[in-house]
């Protein structure tokens, strides 16, 4: 992304389109007079690019001015979020880890100890430790827990000691530190207005990246190295542009993925993406955990799965409950073999749900529903049965949240966030160094031939409908351009 306003095709700008130092000869020639490295393009193609380039430059500049503050906040908060996974392990080490022992207490016993520590809570799920030395997390519905969170009671699986109680958010079990940073990144803790900020940033990010790629790759060069690597030399606007473009090229794919995955759970574009995914047969299948003609044993609200069969009329008396340990054993026998699992306790009309939670590659996300009376398998859902689009959506979201590839994923997110911050700073610096009186790109849309204007307008209308905040802000930019054009015309007339 660059917010550099292409002011005028002067000698300085012409010199910057070549990788070698400008000479007196090249500084006097206009940009179109430079000898290209490859044979000239056909006249029609060259004419189209000559007409389109000022519009791309203008759009890239104005979009940068509009979106850069939002993107800067999103990048900085995203950088904090990428680092929060390791920070969480350090801050909550007492609750998350214990010295490994020789024998592990039964899960039912650990759940009982958690209930004793918090008798007002209702146990909804159990997350056994996935590795030696990890505590068992017993999740409870608690009236004093913050809205949208469960109360996690951490139990030493070897001694039964309750190590602490913390609010736990989401399917990833984010603890207070990561939950706060996630909220900062998602909506700045402002609710719906904050969600609009994040969706606007994600909407413009892919436009800036794609436009910047086209502009950067179309620049005339005498050396291919200048496309991929920033040039050295004294500080100047040209060197800043080189760093901005080459870093943007390396980060482009990752930024596009962040934009696409960020839009999947946005307020407005996310609805359209979900409808499109469902229409293409890519809806995520759900597990049926309903129990015919009865209710499960004690538990709380069941969340995170599709609706099962709900018996009509008053619910009958609770049936027998095999317990967490036997439910886990039955799930293992049914093929749930990942060490990282979550056990959802039975709720009214629903059975046990045991699901794999290892989102690192290769993914282990199979699920099984069990009858709480005897452990009979009610339904089984394998991740391999998901449609391709559902799998890609799952992987994309997990990569965006830093869990798909573990620490490597988190470091990659941190690098992308840092690259975006630097590109924004470089863009502002280039604009400040130039500070043009009248940008050349202003009014470029009105100079496009009809053969280009109509397809571009149609494309913008379709994209703007699909990504509403992008479409609305595009209309605002276009209205501002029209007003500026009218003001300039009136000034020239006077």
NUMI-749284 format. One record per residue (C-alpha): residue number from 0; residue in three letters; x, y, z. Coordinates in steps of 0.02 Angstrom, whole numbers, plus 32768, in hexadecimal, padded with zeros to 4 digits. Layout:
<atoms>
     i    aa     xx     yy     zz
   NUM   ala      X      Y      Z
...
</atoms>
This chain:
<atoms>
     i    aa     xx     yy     zz
     0   unk   8000   8000   8000
     1   unk   803C   80AD   7FD9
     2   unk   7FED   8151   8002
     3   unk   8069   81AC   7F95
     4   unk   800B   8229   7F2A
     5   unk   8050   8228   7E78
     6   unk   8060   82E3   7E68
     7   unk   80A8   830A   7DBF
     8   unk   8110   82B4   7D39
     9   unk   81A8   831E   7D5F
    10   unk   825F   82F2   7D50
    11   unk   8269   82A9   7DFF
    12   unk   81D7   8233   7DDE
    13   unk   8221   81FD   7D38
    14   unk   82C7   81D4   7D89
    15   unk   8272   8168   7E0B
    16   unk   8227   80F4   7D8A
    17   unk   82D3   80AF   7D61
    18   unk   8341   804A   7DD5
    19   unk   83E5   809D   7DA5
    20   unk   8413   814A   7DE4
    21   unk   83C5   81D2   7D78
    22   unk   8433   822B   7CFD
    23   unk   841A   82D4   7CB1
    24   unk   83D6   8282   7C15
    25   unk   8357   8216   7C6E
    26   unk   8323   82A2   7CE1
    27   unk   82EF   830F   7C4D
    28   unk   828B   8289   7BF3
    29   unk   81D6   8266   7C20
    30   unk   81AD   81BC   7C67
    31   unk   815F   817E   7BC4
    32   unk   8201   81A4   7B66
    33   unk   826D   812A   7BCA
    34   unk   82AE   8095   7B6A
    35   unk   8256   7FFB   7BB1
    36   unk   82B5   7F5E   7BD8
    37   unk   8240   7EF5   7B6D
    38   unk   81F1   7F15   7AC3
    39   unk   8169   7F97   7AC4
    40   unk   80B7   7F61   7AE3
    41   unk   8035   7F6C   7A5A
    42   unk   7FEB   801A   7A46
    43   unk   7F3F   7FE6   7A86
    44   unk   7F88   7F97   7B22
    45   unk   7FFA   802A   7B41
    46   unk   7F6B   80A3   7B29
    47   unk   7EFE   8045   7BA5
    48   unk   7F86   8044   7C28
    49   unk   7FAC   80FC   7C0A
    50   unk   7EF6   8124   7C2D
    51   unk   7EE5   80AB   7CBF
    52   unk   7F86   80D1   7D1D
    53   unk   7F54   8180   7D5B
    54   unk   7EB0   8139   7D9D
    55   unk   7F0B   80AC   7DF9
    56   unk   7F85   8129   7E42
    57   unk   7EF9   819B   7E7A
    58   unk   7E94   810C   7EC4
    59   unk   7F2D   80C7   7F1C
    60   unk   7F54   8170   7F67
    61   unk   7EA6   81A1   7FA0
    62   unk   7E80   80F1   7FDF
    63   unk   7F22   80F7   8040
    64   unk   7EF1   819C   8091
    65   unk   7E47   8155   80BE
    66   unk   7E7A   80A9   80FB
    67   unk   7F2A   80C3   813E
    68   unk   7EF5   80FA   81ED
    69   unk   7E7F   8065   81FC
    70   unk   7F01   7FEE   81B8
    71   unk   7F85   8033   822C
    72   unk   7F19   8011   82C5
    73   unk   7EEB   7F64   8283
    74   unk   7FA1   7F3B   825F
    75   unk   7FDF   7F73   830A
    76   unk   7F55   7F17   8367
    77   unk   7F71   7E80   82F6
    78   unk   8028   7E82   8322
    79   unk   7FFB   7E7F   83DA
    80   unk   7F82   7DF0   83BD
    81   unk   8004   7D88   8360
    82   unk   8077   7D9A   83F6
    83   unk   7FED   7D7B   8477
    84   unk   7FF3   7CBD   8467
    85   unk   80A0   7CB1   84AF
    86   unk   807D   7D3E   852A
    87   unk   7FE5   7CDE   8568
    88   unk   804F   7C46   858E
    89   unk   80C4   7CB0   85F6
    90   unk   8042   7D1A   8651
    91   unk   7FD3   7C86   867E
    92   unk   805B   7C03   8697
    93   unk   801A   7BD9   8745
    94   unk   7F6D   7BAD   8704
    95   unk   7FA3   7B58   8662
    96   unk   8033   7AE9   8696
    97   unk   8064   7A77   8727
    98   unk   80F2   79FC   8748
    99   unk   80CC   795B   86EC
   100   unk   809E   78C7   875B
   101   unk   8094   780B   8749
   102   unk   7FD8   77F1   8757
   103   unk   7F46   7859   871A
   104   unk   7EA5   786A   877D
   105   unk   7E03   7837   8727
   106   unk   7DAF   78C7   86CC
   107   unk   7D0F   78B1   8730
   108   unk   7D74   78CA   87CF
   109   unk   7DC4   7968   8787
   110   unk   7D19   79AB   8755
   111   unk   7CDB   798B   8806
   112   unk   7D6D   79ED   884F
   113   unk   7D47   7A7D   87DA
   114   unk   7C92   7A7C   8813
   115   unk   7CCA   7A82   88C8
   116   unk   7D37   7B19   88A1
   117   unk   7CA5   7B73   884E
   118   unk   7BFF   7B29   8889
   119   unk   7B99   7BB4   8835
   120   unk   7BD8   7B88   8787
   121   unk   7B90   7B07   870F
   122   unk   7C0E   7A9A   86B5
   123   unk   7BF8   7AA1   85F8
   124   unk   7C99   7A59   85B3
   125   unk   7D3F   7A09   85E0
   126   unk   7DE4   7A21   8585
   127   unk   7E61   799C   85BD
   128   unk   7F18   79CF   85B6
   129   unk   7F5C   79A8   8508
   130   unk   800D   7986   8544
   131   unk   8067   7953   85E4
   132   unk   806E   79E2   865F
   133   unk   7FD3   7A3B   861C
   134   unk   7F41   7A5C   8690
   135   unk   7E8F   7A23   8670
   136   unk   7E1A   7AB2   8646
   137   unk   7D68   7A9F   868A
   138   unk   7CF4   7B1F   863A
   139   unk   7C5E   7B5E   869B
   140   unk   7BCA   7BCE   8679
   141   unk   7BDA   7C4D   8704
   142   unk   7B6A   7CE6   8721
   143   unk   7C00   7D4D   8757
   144   unk   7C68   7D27   86BB
   145   unk   7C71   7DB3   8639
   146   unk   7BEF   7DAB   85AF
   147   unk   7C1D   7D32   8524
   148   unk   7C9C   7CD5   858D
   149   unk   7CA2   7C38   85F8
   150   unk   7CFB   7C25   869D
   151   unk   7D90   7BB0   8689
   152   unk   7DC5   7B51   8724
   153   unk   7E76   7B0C   8712
   154   unk   7E93   7A66   8769
   155   unk   7F39   7A0C   8782
   156   unk   7F15   7961   8732
   157   unk   7F95   790B   87A2
   158   unk   7F6B   7950   884E
   159   unk   7EBD   799B   8838
   160   unk   7EF6   7A46   8872
   161   unk   7E8E   7AD5   882B
   162   unk   7F11   7B4A   87E2
   163   unk   7E9D   7BDC   87C1
   164   unk   7E02   7C1E   876A
   165   unk   7E01   7C92   86D3
   166   unk   7D82   7CCB   8650
   167   unk   7D97   7C6A   85AD
   168   unk   7D5B   7CAE   8506
   169   unk   7D30   7C55   8465
   170   unk   7D56   7BAA   8420
   171   unk   7E10   7BD0   842F
   172   unk   7E04   7BEB   84EA
   173   unk   7E50   7C99   84EB
   174   unk   7E78   7CD4   859A
   175   unk   7E62   7D8A   85D3
   176   unk   7F03   7DCF   8585
   177   unk   7EE5   7D86   84D8
   178   unk   7E2A   7DAA   84E3
   179   unk   7E4C   7E63   8503
   180   unk   7EC8   7E6F   8473
   181   unk   7E51   7E10   8401
   182   unk   7DC7   7E8B   842B
   183   unk   7E3D   7F1C   8407
   184   unk   7E66   7ED3   835D
   185   unk   7DB2   7EA6   8335
   186   unk   7D53   7F43   8365
   187   unk   7DC2   7FB1   83D5
   188   unk   7D4C   7F82   8464
   189   unk   7CCC   7FF7   8416
   190   unk   7C49   7F77   83E4
   191   unk   7BF3   7F8D   833C
   192   unk   7C4C   8031   830B
   193   unk   7CF0   7FDA   8329
   194   unk   7CBE   7F47   82BB
   195   unk   7C9D   7FC3   822F
   196   unk   7D50   8003   8243
   197   unk   7D9A   7F54   8233
   198   unk   7D2C   7F26   819F
   199   unk   7D58   7FC7   8146
   200   unk   7E11   7FA3   815F
   201   unk   7E00   7EF0   811F
   202   unk   7D97   7F2B   808A
   203   unk   7E18   7FA8   804E
   204   unk   7EB0   7F3E   8072
   205   unk   7E9A   7ECD   7FDA
   206   unk   7E78   7F64   7F69
   207   unk   7F18   7FB9   7FA2
   208   unk   7F7E   7F1A   7F92
   209   unk   7F40   7EEE   7EE3
   210   unk   7F50   7FA1   7EA5
   211   unk   7FFD   7FB1   7EEF
   212   unk   8034   7F0D   7E9E
   213   unk   7FFD   7F47   7DF2
   214   unk   8051   7FF0   7E04
   215   unk   80F2   7FA8   7E4B
   216   unk   8104   7F1C   7DCC
   217   unk   80DD   7F91   7D3A
   218   unk   816B   8009   7D60
   219   unk   81F7   800A   7CE0
   220   unk   8299   7FC1   7D1F
   221   unk   8345   7F9B   7CDD
   222   unk   8364   7F14   7D60
   223   unk   82ED   7E8D   7D9D
   224   unk   833C   7E96   7E49
   225   unk   82E4   7F3B   7E67
   226   unk   823B   7EE4   7E5B
   227   unk   825E   7E70   7EED
   228   unk   82E0   7EC9   7F58
   229   unk   82E8   7F7D   7F96
   230   unk   8375   7FE6   7F56
   231   unk   8400   802D   7FC0
   232   unk   8447   80DA   7FC4
   233   unk   8427   8180   801A
   234   unk   837E   81A6   8065
   235   unk   8307   81E7   7FE2
   236   unk   8255   81D8   7FA7
   237   unk   828E   815E   7F22
   238   unk   82DE   80E9   7FA1
   239   unk   8243   80F4   8010
   240   unk   81D8   80C4   7F7A
   241   unk   824C   8031   7F58
   242   unk   8239   7FF0   8009
   243   unk   817E   800D   8006
   244   unk   8166   7FB0   7F62
   245   unk   81DA   7F1C   7F7D
   246   unk   819D   7EFA   802F
   247   unk   80EB   7F08   7FF0
   248   unk   8110   7E8A   7F67
   249   unk   8153   7E0A   7FE4
   250   unk   80C2   7E27   805C
   251   unk   8039   7E2E   7FD8
   252   unk   7FFC   7D7B   7FE1
   253   unk   7FF4   7D7A   809E
   254   unk   7F99   7E21   80A4
   255   unk   7F1A   7DE6   8023
   256   unk   7EF9   7D4B   808C
   257   unk   7EE3   7DB5   8128
   258   unk   7E68   7E25   80CD
   259   unk   7E03   7D92   8089
   260   unk   7DFD   7D33   812D
   261   unk   7DDA   7DD0   8191
   262   unk   7D42   7DF4   8124
   263   unk   7CFB   7D45   8141
   264   unk   7CC0   7D74   81F1
   265   unk   7C9F   7E2D   81D1
   266   unk   7BF2   7E77   81EE
   267   unk   7BB9   7E9C   813D
   268   unk   7C30   7E4C   80C0
   269   unk   7C35   7DB1   812E
   270   unk   7B7B   7D93   8111
   271   unk   7B94   7D99   8055
   272   unk   7C2A   7D26   805E
   273   unk   7BC9   7CAA   80C8
   274   unk   7B36   7CAC   8050
   275   unk   7BAB   7C93   7FBC
   276   unk   7C03   7C03   8013
   277   unk   7B5E   7BAF   803B
   278   unk   7B21   7BC9   7F89
   279   unk   7BBD   7B74   7F45
   280   unk   7BA2   7ADF   7FB7
   281   unk   7C2C   7B0D   802E
   282   unk   7BC8   7B1B   80CF
   283   unk   7C1A   7ACE   8167
   284   unk   7BBE   7A2F   8199
   285   unk   7B80   7A1D   824B
   286   unk   7B7C   798F   82C7
   287   unk   7AD4   794F   8303
   288   unk   7ADD   7931   83BE
   289   unk   7A23   7921   83E6
   290   unk   79E9   7894   8456
   291   unk   7944   7844   8425
   292   unk   78C0   7847   84AC
   293   unk   792C   787C   853F
   294   unk   79A4   78F8   858B
   295   unk   7A57   78EB   85BD
   296   unk   7A9D   78F8   866B
   297   unk   7AD5   7997   86BF
   298   unk   7B26   7A1B   8654
   299   unk   7B0A   7AC5   860A
   300   unk   7AED   7B18   8564
   301   unk   7B35   7ABA   84D1
   302   unk   7B87   7B2E   8453
   303   unk   7BEE   7B22   83B6
   304   unk   7B8E   7A99   835B
   305   unk   7AF8   7A8C   82EB
   306   unk   7A4A   7A6D   8333
   307   unk   7A1A   79BC   8358
   308   unk   796E   796F   836F
   309   unk   790B   79C4   83F8
   310   unk   787E   795B   8442
   311   unk   77D2   79A9   8441
   312   unk   7776   79CD   84E2
   313   unk   77BD   79CB   8593
   314   unk   7868   797F   85A3
   315   unk   786A   78D7   85FB
   316   unk   78D0   78B8   8696
   317   unk   798D   78AF   867E
   318   unk   79D1   7806   864F
   319   unk   7A6E   77B4   868E
   320   unk   7B15   7808   866A
   321   unk   7BAD   779F   8641
   322   unk   7C22   782A   8679
   323   unk   7CAF   7887   8624
   324   unk   7D30   77FB   862E
   325   unk   7CC2   777A   85D9
   326   unk   7C8B   77FA   8559
   327   unk   7D40   781D   852B
   328   unk   7D64   7762   8522
   329   unk   7CCF   7749   84AE
   330   unk   7D09   77DA   8442
   331   unk   7DB8   7790   8436
   332   unk   7D6C   76EC   83FF
   333   unk   7D0A   774B   837A
   334   unk   7DAA   7794   8330
   335   unk   7DC7   7836   8390
   336   unk   7E81   781A   83A8
   337   unk   7ECA   78C9   83B7
   338   unk   7F16   78F2   8462
   339   unk   7EC5   799E   8456
   340   unk   7E09   798B   8474
   341   unk   7D77   79E8   84BF
   342   unk   7CE7   798F   8514
   343   unk   7C3F   79E8   8518
   344   unk   7BD0   79A4   85A1
   345   unk   7B1C   7970   857D
   346   unk   7A96   79F5   8580
   347   unk   79DB   79E0   8577
   348   unk   79B4   7970   84E3
   349   unk   7A69   7962   84AD
   350   unk   7AF3   78E8   84CA
   351   unk   7BAD   78F4   84E7
   352   unk   7C12   7946   845D
   353   unk   7CCA   791B   8452
   354   unk   7D2C   7978   83CE
   355   unk   7DE1   7986   839C
   356   unk   7E27   7A36   83AD
   357   unk   7ED5   7A2A   8361
   358   unk   7ED2   7AB1   82DA
   359   unk   7F8A   7AA5   82B1
   360   unk   7FB8   7A50   820E
   361   unk   7F85   79C7   81F0
   362   unk   7EDC   79F6   8237
   363   unk   7E84   797E   82AD
   364   unk   7DD3   79BE   82BD
   365   unk   7D64   7922   82BE
   366   unk   7CCC   7920   8330
   367   unk   7C5B   789D   837B
   368   unk   7BB6   78A6   83DB
   369   unk   7B90   7823   845F
   370   unk   7AF4   77ED   84BB
   371   unk   7B11   781B   8572
   372   unk   7AB3   7780   85AD
   373   unk   7B23   76FB   8560
   374   unk   7BA7   774F   84F4
   375   unk   7B58   771B   844F
   376   unk   7B96   7782   83BC
   377   unk   7B09   77F6   8384
   378   unk   7B67   784B   82F7
   379   unk   7C18   785D   82B7
   380   unk   7C5F   78E9   824C
   381   unk   7D0B   78DD   8200
   382   unk   7D67   7977   81C4
   383   unk   7D8C   791B   8123
   384   unk   7CD1   791E   80FE
   385   unk   7CCC   79DC   80FB
   386   unk   7CBA   7A2E   804F
   387   unk   7D57   7A7B   8008
   388   unk   7D19   7B2D   8024
   389   unk   7CF0   7B06   80DA
   390   unk   7D9F   7ABF   80F2
   391   unk   7DF0   7B57   80A3
   392   unk   7D87   7BCB   810E
   393   unk   7DB9   7B6C   81AB
   394   unk   7E71   7B6F   817C
   395   unk   7E6A   7C27   814B
   396   unk   7E19   7C5D   81EE
   397   unk   7E93   7BF5   8254
   398   unk   7F26   7C40   81F4
   399   unk   7EE0   7CEF   8211
   400   unk   7ED2   7CCD   82CC
   401   unk   7F81   7C82   82D8
   402   unk   7F5A   7BCD   8304
   403   unk   7F6A   7B70   825E
   404   unk   8026   7B5B   8264
   405   unk   8045   7B87   8319
   406   unk   80DB   7BF4   8340
   407   unk   810E   7C03   8288
   408   unk   8060   7C44   8260
   409   unk   806A   7CC4   82EB
   410   unk   8115   7D01   82B3
   411   unk   80D7   7D11   8200
   412   unk   8043   7D79   823B
   413   unk   80B7   7DE8   829F
   414   unk   8127   7E00   8206
   415   unk   8091   7E2D   8198
   416   unk   8051   7EA9   8219
   417   unk   80FC   7EFA   8228
   418   unk   810D   7F02   8169
   419   unk   8064   7F59   815C
   420   unk   8093   7FD7   81E1
   421   unk   8136   7FFF   8186
   422   unk   80E0   8011   80DD
   423   unk   8064   808C   8127
   424   unk   80F1   80F2   8174
   425   unk   8152   80F0   80D1
   426   unk   80B6   8124   8072
   427   unk   809C   81BB   80E1
   428   unk   8153   81E8   80D2
   429   unk   814E   81E5   8014
   430   unk   80B3   8252   8014
   431   unk   8106   82CD   808C
   432   unk   81A6   82D6   8025
   433   unk   8145   8301   7F88
   434   unk   80B3   836A   7FCB
   435   unk   806C   8394   7F20
   436   unk   7FFF   842A   7F02
   437   unk   7F90   83D2   7E85
   438   unk   7F93   8315   7E6E
   439   unk   7F9D   82DA   7DB9
   440   unk   7F27   824A   7DDD
   441   unk   7E97   82BA   7E10
   442   unk   7E06   82A7   7D95
   443   unk   7E59   8211   7D40
   444   unk   7DB7   81AE   7D44
   445   unk   7D66   822F   7CD1
   446   unk   7DEE   8219   7C4E
   447   unk   7DD8   815F   7C39
   448   unk   7D95   8121   7B93
   449   unk   7CE8   80D4   7B9A
   450   unk   7D2F   8029   7B6F
   451   unk   7D8D   802C   7C15
   452   unk   7D16   8094   7C7D
   453   unk   7C7E   8023   7C69
   454   unk   7CD4   7F7E   7C99
   455   unk   7D28   7FD4   7D2D
   456   unk   7C85   801F   7D67
   457   unk   7C2D   7F77   7D5A
   458   unk   7CB9   7F21   7DBA
   459   unk   7CB6   7FA7   7E41
   460   unk   7BF8   7F96   7E51
   461   unk   7C00   7ED9   7E67
   462   unk   7C90   7EE1   7EE4
   463   unk   7C3E   7F72   7F3F
   464   unk   7B9B   7F11   7F51
   465   unk   7BF7   7E77   7F91
   466   unk   7C65   7EDD   8007
   467   unk   7BEC   7F67   803D
   468   unk   7C61   7FD5   80A2
   469   unk   7CDB   7FD7   8010
   470   unk   7C4E   8008   7F9A
   471   unk   7C0F   8094   800B
   472   unk   7CBC   80DD   8025
   473   unk   7CDD   80D1   7F69
   474   unk   7C41   8139   7F4A
   475   unk   7C7E   81B8   7FCA
   476   unk   7D26   81C4   7F73
   477   unk   7CD3   81D7   7EC9
   478   unk   7C61   8260   7F0C
   479   unk   7CF7   82BB   7F54
   480   unk   7D50   82AE   7EAB
   481   unk   7CB8   82F6   7E52
   482   unk   7CAD   8387   7ECC
   483   unk   7D66   83AD   7EB9
   484   unk   7D56   83A8   7DFC
   485   unk   7CC4   8423   7DFF
   486   unk   7D20   8497   7E75
   487   unk   7DBC   8495   7E07
   488   unk   7D56   84B3   7D69
   489   unk   7CFF   8547   7DB8
   490   unk   7DA6   858D   7DF2
   491   unk   7DEE   857E   7D42
   492   unk   7D54   85D3   7CF9
   493   unk   7D69   8665   7D6E
</atoms>
